[in-house]
Amino acid sequence: MTARRDVYLDHSASTPVDPRVLEAMAPYFTEVYGNSSSLHSYGRRAEAAVERARETVSSILRCKPSEIVFTSGGSESDNLAVRGAAWAARAQGKGAHLVTTPVEHSAVTATVKQLVTVQGFSMTLIPVSRTGQIDVEDFVSALSAETTVASVIYANNEVGTLAPIPQLATAARERGVIFHSDAVQAAGQLSLDVNELGVDMLSLSAHKFYGPKGVGALYVREGTAISPTQSGGSHERGMRAGTHNTPFIVGMAEALRIAYEEQAERVEHLRRRRNAIIDGILTHVPDAFLTGERELRLPSHASFIFPGVDSSQLLMHLDMRGVAASGGSACKTGSPEPSSVLLAMGISEADAIGSLRLSVGVHTTLEDVEYAVSAVKESVSRLRSVSSKLRSARLS
Ligand SMILES: Cc1ncc(COP(=O)(O)O)c(C=O)c1O
């Protein structure tokens, strides 16, 4: 093996803040520190910065600035979208049926679950294919006269699969169903044009595209009724109470602006490295298989199953070799839980335990990829030989 190096391949979990973003944020900590709701000049300068950021974000989503709600991140955006639209629809005397998928981020899944178990909503989960793909016909047949909100993830965080959002959104809206998509992983790489996508609501989180953690946005199409899930002041047109986090909002807008200014080169860079990972792992690691789609996947995202391997142990071995990655499962040391996303895709419990996600970023080099592939190869082989020795020791 070549000399040890540090390779961060967990950009789907979080990305470093771009120095240009940090620079744009800096004055809003120490110079423009007023409360954006205050009437004096300090407040007005902060408010102007928030409104400029709103314009920047809206120009990338191709919507009106008034359709952007700033939040504390992807989880809050998902919560506000699903719960806020479900509550508002019920308050208007509409139905109380929700449609979603078994491959959503837990911010959507847990919100829907709470609406069902605590507040009497009903829901239908659409099946997914072996690659985590959603069939538009299955989606349509899940919609009923009682359905008010549907939520489908744009790019899956565990397996990278891209959903046919424009077709799903059109089908929903034709039936008067509000359509939300979690675009937290897609943002910074794929189109966020809300008219092309046809969505009514779209969730974003800045830390996935080289912005700060703890800030996000929810696009809410004009005319879509939302009940606030965090009540208080009248910020964000009454949809989200709380003093604006001016520096973070400025940072998110700058990160999004840079991401789309550099989108073509970034995507090409990411795709080449992702493909090198996929080809390298499938060529060099025996029995490894890819999860999710081969082409119709997030440019930065590669995910695999290594049968016979426990992903929590694999992550530790990789970490010792300097490679930061992620397991597809909610691992607890000694008792790995298979991921519900992988199980919904029809992957067996035994295989689901051996999942690994490697996600590349704008700084990832082809040398990093080469090193990571050999680290995975060695780690998998080491873990398999240990477990086969343990098995034969138990048998003898
Ligand atoms: C698809 C998806 N949705 C939502 C979230 C939550 O975003 P945040 O960390 O900003 O709360 C994540 C974060 O991993 C994600 O991948």
The ligand as an SDF file (V2000), in Angstrom:
LIG
                    3D

 16 16  0  0  0  0  0  0  0  0999 V2000
  -31.4810   14.2930    2.1320 C   0  0  0  0  0  0  0  0  0  0  0  0
  -31.2820   15.0340    3.4140 C   0  0  0  0  0  0  0  0  0  0  0  0
  -32.2990   15.7180    3.9420 N   0  0  0  0  0  0  0  0  0  0  0  0
  -32.1650   16.4230    5.0690 C   0  0  0  0  0  0  0  0  0  0  0  0
  -30.9760   16.4580    5.7430 C   0  0  0  0  0  0  0  0  0  0  0  0
  -30.8700   17.2420    7.0100 C   0  0  0  0  0  0  0  0  0  0  0  0
  -30.2080   18.4460    6.7740 O   0  0  0  0  0  0  0  0  0  0  0  0
  -29.5770   19.2770    8.0030 P   0  0  0  0  0  0  0  0  0  0  0  0
  -28.3400   18.5400    8.4010 O   0  0  0  0  0  0  0  0  0  0  0  0
  -29.2760   20.6190    7.4360 O   0  0  0  0  0  0  0  0  0  0  0  0
  -30.6040   19.3280    9.0640 O   0  0  0  0  0  0  0  0  0  0  0  0
  -29.8740   15.7540    5.2330 C   0  0  0  0  0  0  0  0  0  0  0  0
  -28.5840   15.7390    5.9560 C   0  0  0  0  0  0  0  0  0  0  0  0
  -27.8400   14.7870    5.9180 O   0  0  0  0  0  0  0  0  0  0  0  0
  -30.0310   15.0240    4.0300 C   0  0  0  0  0  0  0  0  0  0  0  0
  -29.0290   14.3310    3.4950 O   0  0  0  0  0  0  0  0  0  0  0  0
  1  2  1  0
  2  3  1  0
  2 15  2  0
  3  4  2  0
  4  5  1  0
  5  6  1  0
  5 12  2  0
  6  7  1  0
  7  8  1  0
  8  9  2  0
  8 10  1  0
  8 11  1  0
 12 13  1  0
 12 15  1  0
 13 14  2  0
 15 16  1  0
M  END
$$$$
